[in-house]
Amino acid sequence: MDELPQIETAADIEMSGPVRDDLAARVMVVVVISLVVAMAVVFSWFNRRLLIPDARNWERGLLVTRTFDPPTNKVELFHNQGDGQFFAHMAQDPFLSRPDRIRGGTSEQAYRLQRPMFGWLGWAASGGDAGRAAWSIIYVTVASVGLLAGAVAMAAARMGRSPLWGLAVLAAPGVHVDLLRSGPEVLGAALVTAALVVMAPAWRSAPWGVDRSRLSDSRLWVAVVLFALAGLTRESFLVVPFVLAGVWLWQSRSRTAPDESSEDHAIGIWRSWAWPLASVVPFLIWVVVLRIAVGAWPVGAGPEFTGERMASFPLGGLVDGIGDWRRGEVVSFLLVSIPAGLGLLRSRSPELRALILVHVALAATFGQIVWVTWVGFGRVLLPLSVISLLAILDRREADGADRGIKEASRPMRAAWLKRGEASA
């Protein structure tokens, strides 16, 4: 029997075929379970007796879009609960031919249309059939849950944990909000997590952080594309590549060689910290397209939201909204805040800790309309939930030996040894 190589790092695990196959099987189990749970949550909503309004007595113009005004079946009622109607509209009109179907003026239309990826996928899933758009958005949402759970499972394995930790995302309030209302947050979180997994060969044990010199050009660009797609899903996900660039800029300060040429210096800047910033380019292009097609920048102008989307002072929205909380809001807040605190305490990664702090700071700017219900703050804080989970799972050691991955790989190593003995 051939001698087995030592598996000590995430990159080594990736190179070992039998171990990789075993990991893939475990991740697939996580994906399947998460899809079943996601479908059950959606089914629980539809498995109710709902009153379909009579179109003859329906007062038009009260909904924020004309997409399902009036609703004629359960799935249209489902989307009319919240932002699902916007994404159903985008799935019906991906080429911006009827932006006026979104009420509130051109600024509000541009604000809503600045998140096109979710609607584009819904359009693709419907085969371009506007009549199927409502259901296709739900299909994309359910599939996104499987993608997020699978991405977290892969990240957990890289960090030395069981891939079954991917199922922990099902406890995040934001996942349930998207399943019960339809929204892009789960998809965006999945894309961001996938980008971090793509960067995994550059993760290092000591010192904590990311060794960008070990990141190949192909993986670098795949990560940029995934970050860019996440930004087109929801613009707030671009915070992640910006924070990564900021942390790496701080780490790489004063490291320029005195005899380094300007070209080498520019390449060094790109490779060292600047490359995540490239992910914002597609979003900026799309904003310009919206300015031309709709005639406004995406600043939002809905009268019902004026002064409520952003707090007038830090945590002002939370202070105004907390008085209306019930048990669901309290439980959801604890499910978000406790992992964030644990992540800050447990993780030694400057990237993950910075991401948690920045997302907490952003949460302090949310207005009352976000904080008044768990449906509001649960979905927008989903990135914080996922990053906090990754920070808790991060068990890389300071001594240069990636003990966490060694421990997590023991069952897979044992299985590999048995296969080797059987084939000897």
Contacts in CASP RR format, 6 or more apart in sequence:
PFRMAT RR
TARGET T0000
AUTHOR 0000-0000-0000
METHOD contacts of the structure
MODEL  1
MDELPQIETAADIEMSGPVRDDLAARVMVVVVISLVVAMAVVFSWFNRRL
LIPDARNWERGLLVTRTFDPPTNKVELFHNQGDGQFFAHMAQDPFLSRPD
RIRGGTSEQAYRLQRPMFGWLGWAASGGDAGRAAWSIIYVTVASVGLLAG
AVAMAAARMGRSPLWGLAVLAAPGVHVDLLRSGPEVLGAALVTAALVVMA
PAWRSAPWGVDRSRLSDSRLWVAVVLFALAGLTRESFLVVPFVLAGVWLW
QSRSRTAPDESSEDHAIGIWRSWAWPLASVVPFLIWVVVLRIAVGAWPVG
AGPEFTGERMASFPLGGLVDGIGDWRRGEVVSFLLVSIPAGLGLLRSRSP
ELRALILVHVALAATFGQIVWVTWVGFGRVLLPLSVISLLAILDRREADG
ADRGIKEASRPMRAAWLKRGEASA
1 420 0 8 1.000
1 421 0 8 1.000
1 423 0 8 1.000
1 424 0 8 1.000
4 413 0 8 1.000
4 416 0 8 1.000
4 417 0 8 1.000
5 12 0 8 1.000
5 15 0 8 1.000
5 16 0 8 1.000
6 12 0 8 1.000
7 13 0 8 1.000
7 16 0 8 1.000
7 19 0 8 1.000
7 405 0 8 1.000
7 406 0 8 1.000
7 409 0 8 1.000
7 413 0 8 1.000
8 401 0 8 1.000
8 402 0 8 1.000
8 405 0 8 1.000
8 406 0 8 1.000
9 205 0 8 1.000
9 402 0 8 1.000
9 405 0 8 1.000
10 158 0 8 1.000
10 200 0 8 1.000
10 201 0 8 1.000
10 203 0 8 1.000
10 402 0 8 1.000
10 405 0 8 1.000
11 200 0 8 1.000
11 201 0 8 1.000
11 214 0 8 1.000
13 19 0 8 1.000
13 20 0 8 1.000
13 23 0 8 1.000
13 157 0 8 1.000
13 158 0 8 1.000
13 405 0 8 1.000
13 409 0 8 1.000
13 412 0 8 1.000
14 20 0 8 1.000
14 200 0 8 1.000
14 201 0 8 1.000
16 416 0 8 1.000
18 412 0 8 1.000
18 415 0 8 1.000
18 416 0 8 1.000
18 419 0 8 1.000
19 409 0 8 1.000
19 412 0 8 1.000
19 413 0 8 1.000
19 416 0 8 1.000
22 412 0 8 1.000
22 415 0 8 1.000
22 416 0 8 1.000
23 154 0 8 1.000
23 157 0 8 1.000
23 163 0 8 1.000
23 412 0 8 1.000
26 153 0 8 1.000
26 157 0 8 1.000
26 162 0 8 1.000
26 163 0 8 1.000
26 164 0 8 1.000
27 150 0 8 1.000
27 153 0 8 1.000
27 154 0 8 1.000
27 157 0 8 1.000
27 163 0 8 1.000
29 163 0 8 1.000
29 164 0 8 1.000
30 149 0 8 1.000
30 150 0 8 1.000
30 153 0 8 1.000
30 163 0 8 1.000
30 164 0 8 1.000
30 166 0 8 1.000
30 167 0 8 1.000
31 146 0 8 1.000
31 147 0 8 1.000
31 149 0 8 1.000
31 150 0 8 1.000
31 153 0 8 1.000
33 149 0 8 1.000
33 167 0 8 1.000
34 145 0 8 1.000
34 146 0 8 1.000
34 148 0 8 1.000
34 149 0 8 1.000
34 150 0 8 1.000
34 166 0 8 1.000
34 167 0 8 1.000
34 169 0 8 1.000
34 170 0 8 1.000
35 142 0 8 1.000
35 143 0 8 1.000
35 145 0 8 1.000
35 146 0 8 1.000
37 145 0 8 1.000
37 170 0 8 1.000
38 141 0 8 1.000
38 142 0 8 1.000
38 145 0 8 1.000
38 146 0 8 1.000
38 175 0 8 1.000
38 179 0 8 1.000
39 142 0 8 1.000
41 176 0 8 1.000
41 179 0 8 1.000
41 180 0 8 1.000
42 138 0 8 1.000
42 141 0 8 1.000
42 142 0 8 1.000
42 179 0 8 1.000
42 180 0 8 1.000
45 78 0 8 1.000
45 180 0 8 1.000
46 74 0 8 1.000
46 75 0 8 1.000
46 78 0 8 1.000
50 74 0 8 1.000
50 77 0 8 1.000
52 71 0 8 1.000
52 72 0 8 1.000
52 73 0 8 1.000
52 74 0 8 1.000
52 77 0 8 1.000
53 70 0 8 1.000
53 71 0 8 1.000
55 70 0 8 1.000
55 72 0 8 1.000
58 69 0 8 1.000
58 70 0 8 1.000
60 69 0 8 1.000
60 70 0 8 1.000
61 69 0 8 1.000
61 103 0 8 1.000
62 69 0 8 1.000
63 69 0 8 1.000
63 80 0 8 1.000
63 85 0 8 1.000
63 103 0 8 1.000
64 85 0 8 1.000
64 86 0 8 1.000
64 102 0 8 1.000
64 103 0 8 1.000
64 104 0 8 1.000
65 85 0 8 1.000
65 86 0 8 1.000
65 89 0 8 1.000
65 101 0 8 1.000
65 102 0 8 1.000
65 103 0 8 1.000
66 101 0 8 1.000
66 102 0 8 1.000
66 103 0 8 1.000
67 79 0 8 1.000
67 85 0 8 1.000
67 86 0 8 1.000
67 88 0 8 1.000
67 89 0 8 1.000
67 92 0 8 1.000
67 101 0 8 1.000
68 76 0 8 1.000
68 77 0 8 1.000
68 79 0 8 1.000
68 80 0 8 1.000
68 85 0 8 1.000
68 88 0 8 1.000
68 134 0 8 1.000
71 77 0 8 1.000
71 80 0 8 1.000
75 134 0 8 1.000
75 135 0 8 1.000
75 138 0 8 1.000
76 134 0 8 1.000
78 134 0 8 1.000
78 138 0 8 1.000
78 181 0 8 1.000
78 182 0 8 1.000
79 85 0 8 1.000
79 87 0 8 1.000
79 88 0 8 1.000
79 134 0 8 1.000
79 137 0 8 1.000
79 182 0 8 1.000
81 180 0 8 1.000
81 181 0 8 1.000
82 181 0 8 1.000
83 181 0 8 1.000
83 182 0 8 1.000
83 183 0 8 1.000
84 137 0 8 1.000
84 181 0 8 1.000
84 182 0 8 1.000
84 183 0 8 1.000
86 102 0 8 1.000
86 112 0 8 1.000
87 115 0 8 1.000
87 118 0 8 1.000
87 119 0 8 1.000
87 122 0 8 1.000
87 137 0 8 1.000
87 182 0 8 1.000
87 183 0 8 1.000
87 184 0 8 1.000
88 133 0 8 1.000
88 134 0 8 1.000
88 137 0 8 1.000
88 182 0 8 1.000
89 101 0 8 1.000
89 102 0 8 1.000
90 113 0 8 1.000
90 116 0 8 1.000
90 118 0 8 1.000
90 119 0 8 1.000
90 120 0 8 1.000
90 122 0 8 1.000
90 123 0 8 1.000
91 119 0 8 1.000
91 120 0 8 1.000
91 122 0 8 1.000
91 123 0 8 1.000
91 125 0 8 1.000
91 126 0 8 1.000
91 130 0 8 1.000
91 133 0 8 1.000
91 134 0 8 1.000
91 136 0 8 1.000
91 137 0 8 1.000
92 123 0 8 1.000
92 130 0 8 1.000
92 131 0 8 1.000
92 133 0 8 1.000
93 99 0 8 1.000
93 101 0 8 1.000
94 116 0 8 1.000
94 119 0 8 1.000
94 120 0 8 1.000
94 123 0 8 1.000
96 113 0 8 1.000
96 289 0 8 1.000
96 290 0 8 1.000
96 293 0 8 1.000
96 294 0 8 1.000
99 106 0 8 1.000
99 109 0 8 1.000
99 110 0 8 1.000
99 113 0 8 1.000
99 293 0 8 1.000
99 294 0 8 1.000
100 109 0 8 1.000
102 108 0 8 1.000
102 109 0 8 1.000
102 112 0 8 1.000
102 113 0 8 1.000
104 301 0 8 1.000
104 302 0 8 1.000
104 303 0 8 1.000
105 296 0 8 1.000
105 301 0 8 1.000
105 302 0 8 1.000
106 294 0 8 1.000
106 295 0 8 1.000
106 296 0 8 1.000
106 301 0 8 1.000
107 296 0 8 1.000
107 297 0 8 1.000
107 298 0 8 1.000
107 299 0 8 1.000
107 300 0 8 1.000
107 301 0 8 1.000
107 302 0 8 1.000
108 300 0 8 1.000
108 301 0 8 1.000
108 302 0 8 1.000
109 294 0 8 1.000
109 296 0 8 1.000
110 290 0 8 1.000
110 291 0 8 1.000
110 294 0 8 1.000
110 295 0 8 1.000
110 296 0 8 1.000
110 297 0 8 1.000
110 298 0 8 1.000
110 299 0 8 1.000
110 300 0 8 1.000
111 298 0 8 1.000
111 299 0 8 1.000
111 300 0 8 1.000
111 301 0 8 1.000
112 298 0 8 1.000
113 290 0 8 1.000
113 294 0 8 1.000
113 298 0 8 1.000
114 235 0 8 1.000
114 283 0 8 1.000
114 286 0 8 1.000
114 287 0 8 1.000
114 290 0 8 1.000
114 298 0 8 1.000
115 184 0 8 1.000
115 232 0 8 1.000
115 233 0 8 1.000
115 234 0 8 1.000
115 235 0 8 1.000
116 232 0 8 1.000
116 286 0 8 1.000
117 184 0 8 1.000
117 187 0 8 1.000
117 229 0 8 1.000
117 231 0 8 1.000
117 232 0 8 1.000
117 233 0 8 1.000
118 137 0 8 1.000
118 140 0 8 1.000
118 183 0 8 1.000
118 184 0 8 1.000
118 187 0 8 1.000
118 233 0 8 1.000
119 137 0 8 1.000
119 140 0 8 1.000
121 140 0 8 1.000
121 187 0 8 1.000
122 133 0 8 1.000
122 136 0 8 1.000
122 137 0 8 1.000
122 139 0 8 1.000
122 140 0 8 1.000
123 133 0 8 1.000
123 136 0 8 1.000
125 136 0 8 1.000
125 137 0 8 1.000
125 139 0 8 1.000
125 140 0 8 1.000
126 132 0 8 1.000
126 133 0 8 1.000
126 135 0 8 1.000
126 136 0 8 1.000
127 136 0 8 1.000
137 182 0 8 1.000
137 183 0 8 1.000
138 182 0 8 1.000
140 187 0 8 1.000
141 178 0 8 1.000
141 179 0 8 1.000
141 182 0 8 1.000
141 183 0 8 1.000
141 186 0 8 1.000
141 187 0 8 1.000
142 179 0 8 1.000
144 178 0 8 1.000
144 186 0 8 1.000
144 187 0 8 1.000
144 188 0 8 1.000
144 190 0 8 1.000
145 169 0 8 1.000
145 170 0 8 1.000
145 175 0 8 1.000
145 178 0 8 1.000
145 179 0 8 1.000
145 186 0 8 1.000
146 190 0 8 1.000
147 187 0 8 1.000
147 190 0 8 1.000
147 194 0 8 1.000
148 169 0 8 1.000
148 175 0 8 1.000
148 186 0 8 1.000
148 187 0 8 1.000
148 189 0 8 1.000
148 190 0 8 1.000
148 193 0 8 1.000
148 386 0 8 1.000
149 166 0 8 1.000
149 167 0 8 1.000
149 169 0 8 1.000
149 170 0 8 1.000
150 163 0 8 1.000
150 166 0 8 1.000
151 190 0 8 1.000
151 193 0 8 1.000
151 194 0 8 1.000
151 197 0 8 1.000
152 165 0 8 1.000
152 166 0 8 1.000
152 168 0 8 1.000
152 169 0 8 1.000
152 193 0 8 1.000
152 386 0 8 1.000
152 389 0 8 1.000
152 390 0 8 1.000
153 163 0 8 1.000
153 164 0 8 1.000
153 165 0 8 1.000
153 166 0 8 1.000
153 167 0 8 1.000
154 163 0 8 1.000
154 197 0 8 1.000
154 200 0 8 1.000
155 193 0 8 1.000
155 196 0 8 1.000
155 197 0 8 1.000
155 200 0 8 1.000
155 390 0 8 1.000
155 393 0 8 1.000
156 162 0 8 1.000
156 163 0 8 1.000
156 164 0 8 1.000
156 165 0 8 1.000
156 166 0 8 1.000
156 393 0 8 1.000
157 163 0 8 1.000
157 408 0 8 1.000
158 197 0 8 1.000
158 200 0 8 1.000
158 203 0 8 1.000
158 405 0 8 1.000
159 390 0 8 1.000
159 393 0 8 1.000
159 394 0 8 1.000
159 395 0 8 1.000
159 396 0 8 1.000
159 404 0 8 1.000
159 405 0 8 1.000
160 393 0 8 1.000
160 395 0 8 1.000
160 402 0 8 1.000
160 404 0 8 1.000
160 405 0 8 1.000
160 407 0 8 1.000
160 408 0 8 1.000
160 409 0 8 1.000
161 393 0 8 1.000
161 395 0 8 1.000
161 404 0 8 1.000
161 408 0 8 1.000
162 408 0 8 1.000
165 389 0 8 1.000
165 393 0 8 1.000
168 389 0 8 1.000
169 175 0 8 1.000
169 385 0 8 1.000
169 386 0 8 1.000
169 389 0 8 1.000
171 335 0 8 1.000
172 335 0 8 1.000
172 336 0 8 1.000
172 378 0 8 1.000
172 382 0 8 1.000
172 385 0 8 1.000
172 386 0 8 1.000
172 389 0 8 1.000
173 332 0 8 1.000
173 335 0 8 1.000
173 336 0 8 1.000
173 374 0 8 1.000
173 378 0 8 1.000
173 379 0 8 1.000
173 381 0 8 1.000
173 382 0 8 1.000
173 385 0 8 1.000
174 185 0 8 1.000
174 186 0 8 1.000
174 378 0 8 1.000
174 379 0 8 1.000
174 381 0 8 1.000
174 382 0 8 1.000
174 385 0 8 1.000
175 186 0 8 1.000
175 382 0 8 1.000
177 183 0 8 1.000
177 185 0 8 1.000
177 374 0 8 1.000
177 375 0 8 1.000
177 376 0 8 1.000
177 378 0 8 1.000
177 379 0 8 1.000
177 382 0 8 1.000
178 184 0 8 1.000
178 185 0 8 1.000
178 186 0 8 1.000
178 379 0 8 1.000
178 382 0 8 1.000
179 186 0 8 1.000
180 375 0 8 1.000
181 375 0 8 1.000
181 379 0 8 1.000
183 379 0 8 1.000
184 233 0 8 1.000
184 234 0 8 1.000
185 234 0 8 1.000
185 379 0 8 1.000
185 380 0 8 1.000
185 382 0 8 1.000
185 383 0 8 1.000
186 382 0 8 1.000
187 233 0 8 1.000
188 229 0 8 1.000
188 230 0 8 1.000
188 231 0 8 1.000
188 233 0 8 1.000
188 234 0 8 1.000
188 237 0 8 1.000
188 383 0 8 1.000
189 230 0 8 1.000
189 237 0 8 1.000
189 382 0 8 1.000
189 383 0 8 1.000
189 386 0 8 1.000
191 226 0 8 1.000
191 227 0 8 1.000
191 229 0 8 1.000
191 230 0 8 1.000
191 233 0 8 1.000
191 237 0 8 1.000
192 226 0 8 1.000
192 227 0 8 1.000
192 230 0 8 1.000
192 237 0 8 1.000
192 240 0 8 1.000
192 383 0 8 1.000
192 386 0 8 1.000
193 386 0 8 1.000
193 390 0 8 1.000
194 226 0 8 1.000
195 222 0 8 1.000
195 223 0 8 1.000
195 226 0 8 1.000
195 227 0 8 1.000
195 230 0 8 1.000
195 240 0 8 1.000
196 223 0 8 1.000
196 390 0 8 1.000
198 219 0 8 1.000
198 222 0 8 1.000
198 223 0 8 1.000
198 226 0 8 1.000
199 210 0 8 1.000
199 215 0 8 1.000
199 219 0 8 1.000
199 223 0 8 1.000
201 214 0 8 1.000
201 215 0 8 1.000
201 216 0 8 1.000
201 219 0 8 1.000
202 210 0 8 1.000
202 211 0 8 1.000
202 212 0 8 1.000
202 213 0 8 1.000
202 214 0 8 1.000
202 215 0 8 1.000
202 219 0 8 1.000
203 209 0 8 1.000
203 210 0 8 1.000
203 211 0 8 1.000
203 396 0 8 1.000
204 210 0 8 1.000
204 211 0 8 1.000
204 214 0 8 1.000
204 396 0 8 1.000
205 396 0 8 1.000
205 397 0 8 1.000
205 398 0 8 1.000
205 399 0 8 1.000
205 400 0 8 1.000
205 401 0 8 1.000
205 402 0 8 1.000
206 396 0 8 1.000
206 397 0 8 1.000
206 398 0 8 1.000
206 399 0 8 1.000
206 400 0 8 1.000
207 398 0 8 1.000
208 348 0 8 1.000
208 349 0 8 1.000
208 350 0 8 1.000
208 396 0 8 1.000
208 398 0 8 1.000
209 349 0 8 1.000
209 350 0 8 1.000
209 351 0 8 1.000
210 244 0 8 1.000
210 248 0 8 1.000
210 351 0 8 1.000
212 248 0 8 1.000
212 271 0 8 1.000
212 272 0 8 1.000
212 273 0 8 1.000
213 271 0 8 1.000
215 223 0 8 1.000
220 275 0 8 1.000
223 276 0 8 1.000
224 241 0 8 1.000
224 275 0 8 1.000
224 276 0 8 1.000
224 278 0 8 1.000
224 279 0 8 1.000
225 279 0 8 1.000
227 237 0 8 1.000
227 238 0 8 1.000
227 240 0 8 1.000
227 241 0 8 1.000
227 276 0 8 1.000
227 279 0 8 1.000
228 278 0 8 1.000
228 279 0 8 1.000
228 280 0 8 1.000
228 281 0 8 1.000
228 282 0 8 1.000
228 283 0 8 1.000
230 237 0 8 1.000
230 238 0 8 1.000
230 240 0 8 1.000
230 279 0 8 1.000
231 237 0 8 1.000
231 238 0 8 1.000
231 279 0 8 1.000
231 280 0 8 1.000
231 282 0 8 1.000
231 283 0 8 1.000
232 282 0 8 1.000
232 283 0 8 1.000
232 286 0 8 1.000
235 283 0 8 1.000
236 362 0 8 1.000
236 380 0 8 1.000
236 383 0 8 1.000
237 383 0 8 1.000
238 279 0 8 1.000
238 280 0 8 1.000
238 283 0 8 1.000
239 355 0 8 1.000
239 358 0 8 1.000
239 359 0 8 1.000
239 362 0 8 1.000
239 383 0 8 1.000
240 276 0 8 1.000
240 355 0 8 1.000
240 383 0 8 1.000
240 387 0 8 1.000
241 276 0 8 1.000
241 277 0 8 1.000
241 279 0 8 1.000
241 280 0 8 1.000
242 276 0 8 1.000
242 277 0 8 1.000
242 280 0 8 1.000
243 351 0 8 1.000
243 354 0 8 1.000
243 355 0 8 1.000
243 358 0 8 1.000
244 276 0 8 1.000
244 351 0 8 1.000
244 355 0 8 1.000
245 273 0 8 1.000
245 274 0 8 1.000
245 275 0 8 1.000
245 276 0 8 1.000
245 277 0 8 1.000
246 273 0 8 1.000
246 354 0 8 1.000
247 350 0 8 1.000
247 351 0 8 1.000
247 354 0 8 1.000
248 272 0 8 1.000
248 273 0 8 1.000
249 272 0 8 1.000
249 273 0 8 1.000
249 274 0 8 1.000
251 273 0 8 1.000
251 350 0 8 1.000
252 272 0 8 1.000
252 273 0 8 1.000
255 272 0 8 1.000
256 265 0 8 1.000
287 297 0 8 1.000
287 298 0 8 1.000
290 296 0 8 1.000
290 297 0 8 1.000
290 298 0 8 1.000
291 297 0 8 1.000
305 369 0 8 1.000
307 367 0 8 1.000
308 367 0 8 1.000
308 368 0 8 1.000
308 369 0 8 1.000
309 366 0 8 1.000
309 367 0 8 1.000
309 369 0 8 1.000
309 370 0 8 1.000
310 365 0 8 1.000
310 366 0 8 1.000
310 367 0 8 1.000
311 317 0 8 1.000
311 318 0 8 1.000
311 320 0 8 1.000
311 364 0 8 1.000
311 365 0 8 1.000
311 366 0 8 1.000
311 367 0 8 1.000
311 368 0 8 1.000
314 364 0 8 1.000
314 365 0 8 1.000
315 364 0 8 1.000
316 364 0 8 1.000
316 367 0 8 1.000
316 368 0 8 1.000
317 366 0 8 1.000
317 367 0 8 1.000
317 368 0 8 1.000
317 370 0 8 1.000
317 371 0 8 1.000
318 363 0 8 1.000
318 364 0 8 1.000
318 366 0 8 1.000
318 371 0 8 1.000
320 367 0 8 1.000
320 368 0 8 1.000
320 371 0 8 1.000
320 372 0 8 1.000
321 368 0 8 1.000
321 371 0 8 1.000
321 372 0 8 1.000
322 329 0 8 1.000
322 371 0 8 1.000
324 372 0 8 1.000
324 373 0 8 1.000
325 333 0 8 1.000
328 374 0 8 1.000
329 373 0 8 1.000
329 374 0 8 1.000
331 374 0 8 1.000
332 374 0 8 1.000
332 377 0 8 1.000
332 378 0 8 1.000
333 374 0 8 1.000
333 377 0 8 1.000
335 385 0 8 1.000
336 377 0 8 1.000
336 378 0 8 1.000
336 381 0 8 1.000
336 384 0 8 1.000
336 385 0 8 1.000
336 388 0 8 1.000
339 385 0 8 1.000
339 388 0 8 1.000
339 389 0 8 1.000
339 392 0 8 1.000
340 356 0 8 1.000
340 359 0 8 1.000
340 360 0 8 1.000
340 384 0 8 1.000
340 388 0 8 1.000
341 356 0 8 1.000
341 388 0 8 1.000
342 388 0 8 1.000
342 391 0 8 1.000
342 392 0 8 1.000
343 352 0 8 1.000
343 353 0 8 1.000
343 356 0 8 1.000
343 388 0 8 1.000
343 391 0 8 1.000
343 392 0 8 1.000
344 353 0 8 1.000
344 356 0 8 1.000
344 357 0 8 1.000
344 391 0 8 1.000
346 391 0 8 1.000
346 392 0 8 1.000
346 394 0 8 1.000
347 353 0 8 1.000
347 390 0 8 1.000
347 391 0 8 1.000
347 392 0 8 1.000
347 394 0 8 1.000
348 394 0 8 1.000
348 396 0 8 1.000
348 398 0 8 1.000
349 391 0 8 1.000
349 394 0 8 1.000
349 396 0 8 1.000
352 387 0 8 1.000
352 390 0 8 1.000
352 391 0 8 1.000
352 394 0 8 1.000
353 391 0 8 1.000
355 387 0 8 1.000
356 384 0 8 1.000
356 387 0 8 1.000
356 388 0 8 1.000
356 391 0 8 1.000
359 381 0 8 1.000
359 383 0 8 1.000
359 384 0 8 1.000
359 387 0 8 1.000
360 384 0 8 1.000
363 377 0 8 1.000
363 380 0 8 1.000
363 381 0 8 1.000
363 384 0 8 1.000
366 377 0 8 1.000
366 380 0 8 1.000
369 376 0 8 1.000
370 376 0 8 1.000
370 377 0 8 1.000
370 380 0 8 1.000
371 377 0 8 1.000
378 385 0 8 1.000
395 403 0 8 1.000
395 404 0 8 1.000
396 402 0 8 1.000
396 404 0 8 1.000
397 403 0 8 1.000
397 404 0 8 1.000
END
